[in-house]
Amino acid sequence: MTIEVGTKAPDFELKTQHGETVRLSDFRGEKNVVLLFYPFAFTGVCTGELCALRDELPKFVNDDVQLLAVSNDSPFSLRVFAEQEGLEYPLLSDFWPHGEASRAYGVFDEEKGCAVRGTFIIDKEGVVRWTVVNALPDARDLNEYVKAIDTL
């Protein structure tokens, strides 16, 4: 079951593409978080979505907001992907235990072994304020994220 609006966001501890540890709770009281789950690096729709965020990065990484993108790829794959696409925001690996964070948010597809396209806007107190979940082939509209962030 997907985490609902008004729910306390489950904390997690994941490694970035550079091997740094990131916890959702690190941002509590400091920044709103755009938490974006995507299936796999190097795939067409995922690359398009993440590059669109890269191209609008000041809206998603600033003094008030932090973008965290999570997939079930290994940190090593994510590093190559980030370098190839010029992605300078944290790509978090939910590789092992496989899909633990994705499952906590209710966006892990057990049959396919990856996260579906789930986005959660989390306020500074750690509460989910907006969410959208799309099927694997369906890209999300990042303009909807901007509108949701503007309401915080």
Secondary structure, DSSP 4 states (H G I P E B T S, - for coil): -PPPTTSBPPP-EEEETTS-EEEGGGGTTT-EEEEEE-S-TTSHHHHHHHHHHHHTGGGTSSSSEEEEEEESS-HHHHHHHHHHHT--S-EEE-TTTTTHHHHHTT-EETTTTEE-EEEEEE-TTSBEEEEEEE-TT----HHHHHHHHHT-
